[in-house]
C-alpha cells in the first residue's frame, strides 16, 4: 500500500508522525509531502521524529492571502500526487494544507483518509477558517478517523456512512507518550524554565484570528491583573510570529514584571514548559488535548471549543476573552486547592496512546478488502456503533 501523507504545520506533523511510524513499521510504502505552510516549525517537529519529507512544496510567501495559499497548495499537491501515484492520501485536522490537499486528491480520483475527523464548533466563522476547512475535508474524504465518539456522532449526523468511520483516539496522545520521557530528561535545558524560579508558572498561548484586536488586548490585560494579584505568579508566553499577535502582545506586556515573552519554541521545549506550568491558558486545540495527560488545568481563551470532551471531563474550562472572567477563573484555581485538584486529574479523554495503531488497522482493512480487517477496540473506544449511540 503506497500512502502519501500531506502536512504543512507543526500540529499536523505531531499528529501524523505516529501514523508515519506505524505505516513504515508494517512495511508500507510511505511518502511524506510537506507543503511548508509553517516551514521552520514543521521542520523542527519532523526532525524530533526522524522524518524527512520526500517532497517539500514550499508554498509560503510573505503576506499571502488565504485564497492564494489555498490555490498554491491545491496545484502543487495535485502535481505531486501525479508524480507519486499513491494508493491513498492522508491529511490531518483542519488546516489550509489539509483542506486543499484533500481536494487535490479528490480531484485526482484518489481515496482520502481524514485523521482527526468530525470535530465541530458549529460556527463556520469560529475558528476561522478551520471550522470550514474540516467540514470541507469531510465531504472529500472516504475514510474518517474520528478521535472520539462525539466526533463520530457529528459525522453521522452529517450523513457520513457509519462503516466509513472508526473511532481511534487522538494521535497527539501517541506523540506525547513518545516524546515526553525525552522532554523530561532535558528539563533543565530550556532557559525559559528558570524565569519563574520557585513561583507558579502560567503558560499562555493565543494566536487565533478571531481573537486579534480587542479580544487579544483583553487577554493581555487579564495577565497583568493576575501578576499584580499574586506575587508568586510568573507568566511565560511563547508569542506567535504573526504581527497581528506580536505587535499587540509586545505593546501591552513588554517589560511587565514577571511576564516573560519569548519567540515560538520547539515542541520539546513546549512540553517542558507545559509540564512545569501550574496552569495553562490557551486558544490552541492541541494544547487542550495534551495538557490533561500532564494533569494541568486548562482555561480555554475562546468563546467555544470543538473539543468539548476536555470540558466535560473537568480538565478544561472555557473562559473566553473577557478580562474579568479570565481573572476570576484563574484566581479561583490559584487560590482554591480543591478547585485545582478537581481539574488536575491526569485523565485524558482524547485517547490512550494507541490511535495510530487503530488508524493503520482500519486503513489496511479499507484498502485491502480481501485481507482481514482488524480494528483494535482497546478500552472500548473503536466502535462506531457506540459513537452513534453516544
Secondary structure, DSSP 4 states (H G I P E B T S, - for coil): -EEEEEE-SHHHHHHHHHHHHHHHHTT-EEEEEE--TTHHHHHHHHHHTT---SEE-----TT--HHHHHHHHHHHHHHHHHHH--SEEEEETTSHHHHHHHHHHHHHT-EEEEEEET---S-TTSSTTHHHHHHHHHHH-SEEEESSHHHHHHHHHTT--GGGEEE---HHHHHHHHHHHHHHHTGGG-GGGGGGTTSEEEEEE---GGGTTHHHHHHHHHHHHHHHH-TTEEEEEEE-S-HHHHHHHHHHHTT-TTEEEEE---HHHHHHHHHH-SEEEE--HHHHHHGGGGT--EEE-SS--S-HHHHHTTSEEE-TT-HHHHHHHHHHHHH-HHHHHHH-----TT--S-HHHHHHHHHHHHH-TTSPP----GGG---HHHHHH-
